[in-house]
């Protein structure tokens, strides 16, 4: 049973705000000690923070069904908490909590020790269970690979990649490591650099600085918004320009949902193959169109990841080679533009872009801000 004993903000980068104890007496029962930080809150609201992997409506139903005991007695949803109380929750089986089941799968593990794991996620793999994807996710695979992750909120996942985005992710294997990594994400000291192919000849290097929130016209999408969004900053650097596409690098300061995809769409250069935000306005040959269609995903890869090791304090940096489908797209684009095929000189060609870790710093850009929504 997954131990969901930490309050986690459901954003692109997870955030643990409270520290408290939780234990499981049986497979289907969780015991909590209410943290003082939740004093004054209603039971139903507090429980939603203590068990963020369950919907609030489901938790409220459990309370009404008598599945939640407060200090050993049947609880009421409106009961006010003072901190220090004991909560006993009899977890009711459902698709939602059965999702936290170990499932053996091949994981491309780049690095692993007692505190952290760095892996190269393939395109097509969902990171976390949700409606429509209750099994076969990265979380399920992590629980099978390391059963001890059942004691860490969200099986140690501290940031996400979209289903069809490939590349590097770091996973915490202990609660202290997770807290440390989350603090680094909050402080924006984790370096996350992506490689992508954008539609059109991108004319700029620079910073895209906007607010991102739910699309007011389609709640399933994100968008640049004027009000109510969260700050989102993406640094963009063009590596190569082709006839109707560009090979770009994007460095994240923030980690909003679909951030790079939304920002490049807003800059009128959506990512090639993006099924949600793509709407190519730039002409391309039939051959390139066929390759992009065959990609069956957005051309986006989490290429480099750097962070401070939670235990040793050592600066760690990892790179994940571009996947084969991405290389094939670049090969076709380069050949069409009269350049050498990237596939015939893969290592040599890749090395031309491998510069100093800080080569994407703001001072290297031609302009400070590329686009800000007014």
Backbone torsions as a table, in degrees:
resi	resn	phi	psi	omega
1	UNK	NA	128.8	179.6
2	UNK	-67.3	129.1	176.5
3	UNK	-85.6	108.3	-177.4
4	UNK	-103.5	55.6	-167.9
5	UNK	-96.4	23.0	178.6
6	UNK	-135.8	141.0	176.7
7	UNK	-73.1	121.4	-176.2
8	UNK	-128.2	130.0	177.3
9	UNK	-76.6	122.6	-174.7
10	UNK	-81.2	75.3	179.3
11	UNK	-126.4	-174.2	-179.4
12	UNK	-62.6	-34.9	174.4
13	UNK	-115.9	122.0	-175.0
14	UNK	-72.6	156.5	-171.7
15	UNK	-143.5	119.5	177.9
16	UNK	-98.3	116.9	-176.3
17	UNK	-103.5	-20.3	-175.4
18	UNK	-123.4	149.6	173.8
19	UNK	-119.3	127.5	179.1
20	UNK	-163.1	171.7	-176.5
21	UNK	-99.8	147.6	174.4
22	UNK	-149.0	143.1	-179.8
23	UNK	-143.5	159.0	179.2
24	UNK	-116.1	117.6	179.1
25	UNK	-79.4	-38.8	179.7
26	UNK	-134.0	176.8	-176.5
27	UNK	-61.4	-31.3	-173.2
28	UNK	-116.0	18.9	-177.5
29	UNK	-132.4	131.9	178.0
30	UNK	-118.8	136.8	176.1
31	UNK	-112.1	132.8	179.8
32	UNK	-124.5	148.7	164.3
33	UNK	-106.1	120.2	-174.2
34	UNK	-67.0	124.5	178.7
35	UNK	-70.2	149.1	179.3
36	UNK	-59.8	-28.2	-179.3
37	UNK	-61.3	-18.9	179.9
38	UNK	-98.6	8.4	179.0
39	UNK	-59.0	136.6	179.2
40	UNK	92.7	-10.6	-179.5
41	UNK	-90.0	154.1	174.3
42	UNK	-69.0	153.7	-178.6
43	UNK	-58.7	-45.3	-176.2
44	UNK	-63.9	-38.2	178.9
45	UNK	-69.3	-41.4	-179.6
46	UNK	-66.1	-40.1	-178.5
47	UNK	-64.3	-33.9	178.0
48	UNK	-63.2	-30.7	178.1
49	UNK	-81.9	-33.2	178.7
50	UNK	-73.1	-27.7	-177.4
51	UNK	-128.9	68.2	-172.4
52	UNK	-67.7	-13.8	-179.4
53	UNK	-83.2	0.6	178.1
54	UNK	-118.6	141.9	-179.3
55	UNK	-67.2	151.1	-178.9
56	UNK	-64.0	-36.3	179.3
57	UNK	-64.1	-37.9	179.1
58	UNK	-68.4	-42.2	179.0
59	UNK	-63.9	-39.8	178.0
60	UNK	-62.9	-38.3	178.3
61	UNK	-65.2	-37.9	177.6
62	UNK	-63.3	-41.6	178.9
63	UNK	-61.0	-47.2	-178.6
64	UNK	-65.0	-28.9	179.9
65	UNK	-83.6	0.9	179.1
66	UNK	80.0	17.5	-178.6
67	UNK	-85.7	-2.2	-179.7
68	UNK	-120.7	125.4	178.3
69	UNK	-110.4	134.0	177.4
70	UNK	-110.2	114.2	-174.7
71	UNK	52.6	38.8	174.9
72	UNK	85.4	-1.0	-179.0
73	UNK	-119.0	153.8	178.7
74	UNK	-55.7	130.3	-173.9
75	UNK	-94.9	156.9	174.4
76	UNK	-111.8	143.2	-176.7
77	UNK	-56.9	-33.9	-175.0
78	UNK	-89.1	2.5	-179.0
79	UNK	-59.0	131.4	179.2
80	UNK	-88.5	137.6	-177.6
81	UNK	-99.3	150.5	178.2
82	UNK	-116.6	-9.0	-177.5
83	UNK	96.3	138.5	179.9
84	UNK	94.2	-10.5	178.7
85	UNK	-68.1	159.8	173.8
86	UNK	-102.4	136.9	177.3
87	UNK	-119.6	134.5	174.6
88	UNK	-120.9	120.7	-176.0
89	UNK	-116.4	118.2	174.1
90	UNK	-87.1	101.6	-174.9
91	UNK	-66.8	125.0	179.7
92	UNK	-89.2	130.9	-176.7
93	UNK	-67.5	135.9	179.1
94	UNK	-160.1	172.6	175.9
95	UNK	-57.3	-36.3	-173.9
96	UNK	-63.9	-46.9	-178.6
97	UNK	-89.6	-20.5	172.7
98	UNK	-68.5	-14.7	179.1
99	UNK	-62.9	-26.0	-178.8
100	UNK	-85.2	58.0	-178.5
101	UNK	-116.8	130.3	178.5
102	UNK	-60.3	135.1	176.0
103	UNK	-135.4	119.3	-179.5
104	UNK	-64.4	132.1	175.6
105	UNK	-155.0	158.2	177.8
106	UNK	-76.6	120.1	177.4
107	UNK	-110.7	133.0	177.3
108	UNK	-86.5	86.7	-175.7
109	UNK	-88.2	119.4	-178.3
110	UNK	-84.9	-35.9	-178.5
111	UNK	-155.9	145.3	176.9
112	UNK	-155.8	136.1	169.9
113	UNK	-140.7	-160.9	-175.9
114	UNK	-73.7	-15.2	-174.7
115	UNK	-108.6	-38.5	-173.4
116	UNK	-138.1	161.7	173.7
117	UNK	-137.1	133.1	175.0
118	UNK	-114.3	128.5	-178.1
119	UNK	-134.0	158.7	179.5
120	UNK	-104.9	102.7	-175.8
121	UNK	-78.8	130.9	175.6
122	UNK	-78.2	155.8	172.3
123	UNK	-63.8	144.8	178.8
124	UNK	97.6	-9.2	-179.2
125	UNK	-99.2	121.1	176.4
126	UNK	-74.9	138.4	-176.8
127	UNK	-77.3	-47.7	-171.0
128	UNK	-130.1	139.5	178.6
129	UNK	-58.1	142.1	176.7
130	UNK	-161.2	176.7	-178.6
131	UNK	-52.4	126.8	-179.1
132	UNK	90.4	-13.8	179.6
133	UNK	-141.2	68.3	-177.0
134	UNK	-87.0	-5.2	179.6
135	UNK	-147.7	169.6	178.5
136	UNK	71.6	22.0	-178.7
137	UNK	-96.6	169.1	176.4
138	UNK	-59.0	-40.0	179.2
139	UNK	-56.7	-43.7	178.0
140	UNK	-60.5	-41.9	179.2
141	UNK	-66.5	-37.3	178.5
142	UNK	-64.3	-41.4	-179.9
143	UNK	-64.7	-32.9	177.2
144	UNK	-73.7	-39.6	-179.1
145	UNK	-69.5	-39.0	-176.7
146	UNK	-138.5	88.8	-177.2
147	UNK	-55.4	-27.0	-179.7
148	UNK	-63.7	-17.8	178.7
149	UNK	-67.2	-13.2	175.7
150	UNK	-62.7	-20.6	179.9
151	UNK	-91.5	-0.5	-179.4
152	UNK	-111.6	131.1	179.6
153	UNK	-51.2	135.4	179.5
154	UNK	54.7	30.4	178.7
155	UNK	53.1	31.7	175.4
156	UNK	85.8	0.2	-179.2
157	UNK	-71.7	124.9	-178.8
158	UNK	-115.7	-12.2	174.0
159	UNK	-154.1	162.0	-173.9
160	UNK	-118.1	160.9	162.7
161	UNK	-123.0	144.0	176.6
162	UNK	-58.9	156.7	-178.8
163	UNK	-49.9	-46.9	-173.8
164	UNK	-99.2	19.3	170.6
165	UNK	-103.9	132.2	179.6
166	UNK	-98.9	165.6	170.9
167	UNK	126.1	-164.2	-167.2
168	UNK	-80.9	138.2	172.1
169	UNK	-138.0	149.3	173.1
170	UNK	-110.6	139.3	179.6
171	UNK	-124.0	134.6	176.8
172	UNK	-86.2	136.9	-179.0
173	UNK	-99.9	-7.8	176.4
174	UNK	-136.8	160.5	178.9
175	UNK	-63.7	-44.0	176.2
176	UNK	-59.2	-39.2	178.6
177	UNK	-65.8	-39.4	178.7
178	UNK	-63.6	-44.7	179.0
179	UNK	-60.1	-42.6	-179.2
180	UNK	-64.5	-44.4	-179.8
181	UNK	-66.4	-39.7	178.1
182	UNK	-62.1	-40.3	178.1
183	UNK	-62.9	-37.6	176.6
184	UNK	-65.6	-40.2	177.6
185	UNK	-63.7	-41.8	179.1
186	UNK	-64.2	-37.4	-179.5
187	UNK	-81.1	-2.7	179.1
188	UNK	61.4	35.5	178.3
189	UNK	-99.8	-10.0	174.2
190	UNK	-77.7	125.8	-179.9
191	UNK	-93.9	121.7	178.5
192	UNK	-124.9	113.5	-176.5
193	UNK	-119.2	130.9	-175.9
194	UNK	-115.5	151.3	168.6
195	UNK	-110.4	142.1	-176.1
196	UNK	-151.4	160.3	169.9
197	UNK	-114.0	125.1	-178.7
198	UNK	-109.0	149.2	174.6
199	UNK	-70.1	139.1	176.8
200	UNK	85.2	169.0	177.7
201	UNK	-89.9	101.0	-177.1
202	UNK	-66.6	122.4	-172.3
203	UNK	-90.9	2.0	-171.2
204	UNK	-133.2	155.8	158.3
205	UNK	-114.3	140.8	178.7
206	UNK	162.4	-161.5	-174.3
207	UNK	-115.4	131.5	174.1
208	UNK	-104.5	119.7	-171.6
209	UNK	-129.3	108.0	-176.0
210	UNK	-144.1	-178.2	164.9
211	UNK	-101.8	138.9	176.8
212	UNK	-122.2	133.5	177.6
213	UNK	-149.8	-173.4	177.1
214	UNK	-63.9	139.0	176.1
215	UNK	-65.2	120.6	-177.8
216	UNK	-64.1	-17.4	-179.3
217	UNK	-100.1	-12.7	-179.8
218	UNK	-154.0	102.1	-173.6
219	UNK	-68.1	-9.3	177.8
220	UNK	-85.8	-7.1	-178.1
221	UNK	-117.2	162.3	172.3
222	UNK	-105.2	161.2	-178.0
223	UNK	-157.3	160.1	168.7
224	UNK	-73.0	128.5	-175.3
225	UNK	-127.5	160.5	178.6
226	UNK	-83.4	-38.0	-175.7
227	UNK	-134.8	152.9	172.0
228	UNK	79.6	-0.7	178.9
229	UNK	-92.5	-178.9	178.6
230	UNK	-111.4	145.3	179.9
231	UNK	-57.4	136.5	-179.5
232	UNK	-139.3	125.2	-177.3
233	UNK	-128.1	124.4	177.8
234	UNK	-126.7	128.6	173.7
235	UNK	-93.7	131.4	-176.1
236	UNK	-120.2	133.0	176.7
237	UNK	-134.5	129.6	179.4
238	UNK	-85.0	126.0	178.7
239	UNK	-92.9	-42.6	176.4
240	UNK	-149.6	147.6	175.5
241	UNK	-115.6	137.6	-180.0
242	UNK	-116.3	-164.3	-176.6
243	UNK	-66.1	-44.6	-177.2
244	UNK	-138.5	18.2	179.3
245	UNK	-146.6	167.9	177.7
246	UNK	-138.1	140.3	173.9
247	UNK	-94.7	117.4	-171.6
248	UNK	-125.5	162.8	173.6
249	UNK	-122.5	136.0	-178.0
250	UNK	-126.0	125.2	177.1
251	UNK	-109.8	129.9	-177.0
252	UNK	-92.4	131.8	164.8
253	UNK	-91.1	-35.6	179.3
254	UNK	-119.2	171.5	-177.6
255	UNK	-130.6	60.4	-180.0
256	UNK	-79.1	155.6	179.2
257	UNK	-57.9	126.8	177.3
258	UNK	60.6	26.3	-169.3
259	UNK	-56.1	-54.1	-177.5
260	UNK	-63.4	-41.2	-178.7
261	UNK	-63.4	-42.0	179.5
262	UNK	-69.0	-44.3	-178.1
263	UNK	-64.1	-42.0	-179.9
264	UNK	-70.9	-32.7	174.4
265	UNK	-64.0	-43.9	-178.9
266	UNK	-65.3	-31.0	177.9
267	UNK	-82.3	5.6	177.4
268	UNK	69.6	26.0	174.5
269	UNK	-137.5	68.5	-178.1
270	UNK	-62.5	159.1	-179.9
271	UNK	-69.3	140.8	178.6
272	UNK	-59.7	133.3	176.3
273	UNK	80.0	0.7	-177.2
274	UNK	-67.4	116.1	-176.0
275	UNK	-76.2	-14.8	-176.8
276	UNK	-105.0	-46.9	-174.4
277	UNK	-107.6	-3.6	-178.3
278	UNK	-80.2	137.4	175.3
279	UNK	-159.2	70.9	-170.4
280	UNK	-58.1	125.3	177.7
281	UNK	-104.3	2.1	-173.7
282	UNK	-108.8	137.3	-177.0
283	UNK	-67.0	145.7	177.0
284	UNK	-144.9	154.5	-179.6
285	UNK	-69.6	160.8	178.8
286	UNK	-61.2	-36.4	-179.8
287	UNK	-63.5	-44.7	179.7
288	UNK	-66.4	-41.6	178.6
289	UNK	-58.9	-39.6	-179.7
290	UNK	-66.2	-39.9	179.8
291	UNK	-67.9	-41.7	178.3
292	UNK	-62.7	-42.8	178.1
293	UNK	-62.5	-39.8	179.1
294	UNK	-69.4	-20.9	177.4
295	UNK	-62.1	-36.0	175.1
296	UNK	58.7	28.1	177.1
297	UNK	-169.7	171.1	173.6
298	UNK	-72.7	142.5	-179.2
299	UNK	-81.2	79.2	-175.7
300	UNK	-142.5	129.4	-175.8
301	UNK	-139.5	126.9	176.8
302	UNK	-76.6	99.2	-166.0
303	UNK	-87.8	-41.5	-176.6
304	UNK	-132.7	141.4	179.7
305	UNK	-139.0	127.0	179.6
306	UNK	-132.6	138.4	178.9
307	UNK	-159.3	169.0	176.4
308	UNK	-92.0	129.5	-179.3
309	UNK	-62.2	128.6	-174.5
310	UNK	-60.3	-27.5	-176.4
311	UNK	-101.4	-47.4	-175.3
312	UNK	-85.3	-22.1	-176.0
313	UNK	78.7	5.5	-179.3
314	UNK	-77.6	139.9	174.0
315	UNK	-73.9	124.4	-177.5
316	UNK	-119.3	138.0	-179.0
317	UNK	-138.3	136.3	-176.9
318	UNK	-134.0	150.5	175.1
319	UNK	-130.4	142.7	178.0
320	UNK	-118.1	120.6	179.2
321	UNK	-56.5	151.9	177.8
322	UNK	-62.5	139.2	177.8
323	UNK	-68.7	163.8	-172.6
324	UNK	-59.5	-40.8	-178.1
325	UNK	-65.1	-34.6	178.7
326	UNK	-68.8	-45.0	177.6
327	UNK	-59.5	-40.0	-179.1
328	UNK	-63.8	-42.1	177.7
329	UNK	-61.0	-46.5	179.7
330	UNK	-63.3	-36.8	179.1
331	UNK	-60.6	-46.6	179.9
332	UNK	-64.8	-42.0	179.9
333	UNK	-63.9	-41.3	-179.4
334	UNK	-68.2	-42.8	179.3
335	UNK	-62.9	-41.8	179.6
336	UNK	-63.7	-32.2	-179.1
337	UNK	-87.0	4.1	178.5
338	UNK	83.0	18.9	179.0
339	UNK	-103.5	166.8	177.0
340	UNK	-65.3	150.0	176.6
341	UNK	-68.0	132.4	178.1
342	UNK	-67.4	-23.0	-176.7
343	UNK	-76.3	-29.4	-176.9
344	UNK	-79.9	-21.1	179.2
345	UNK	-135.0	51.9	-170.2
346	UNK	-56.5	-51.4	-175.6
347	UNK	-68.2	-45.1	-179.5
348	UNK	-63.5	-42.9	-178.9
349	UNK	-66.5	-40.4	-179.9
350	UNK	-64.6	-35.9	-175.8
351	UNK	-64.2	-25.3	-178.0
352	UNK	-64.4	-20.3	179.6
353	UNK	-101.5	-2.7	-176.4
354	UNK	-87.6	92.1	-178.3
355	UNK	-109.1	-165.1	179.3
356	UNK	-61.1	151.0	-177.0
357	UNK	-56.0	-32.3	-173.2
358	UNK	-100.2	20.3	-175.2
359	UNK	-68.3	-11.5	-180.0
360	UNK	-97.1	11.2	-179.9
361	UNK	-59.0	155.7	-172.8
362	UNK	-57.8	-32.8	-177.1
363	UNK	-65.8	-17.0	-178.7
364	UNK	-82.9	-7.0	-173.2
365	UNK	-91.0	152.8	-179.6
366	UNK	-71.5	-31.9	-179.9
367	UNK	-133.1	154.9	-177.4
368	UNK	-80.0	-47.0	-178.3
369	UNK	-128.9	123.3	-179.1
370	UNK	-81.6	-45.4	-172.7
371	UNK	-152.9	128.6	172.4
372	UNK	-132.7	125.3	-179.7
373	UNK	-71.6	124.1	177.7
374	UNK	-84.0	NA	NA
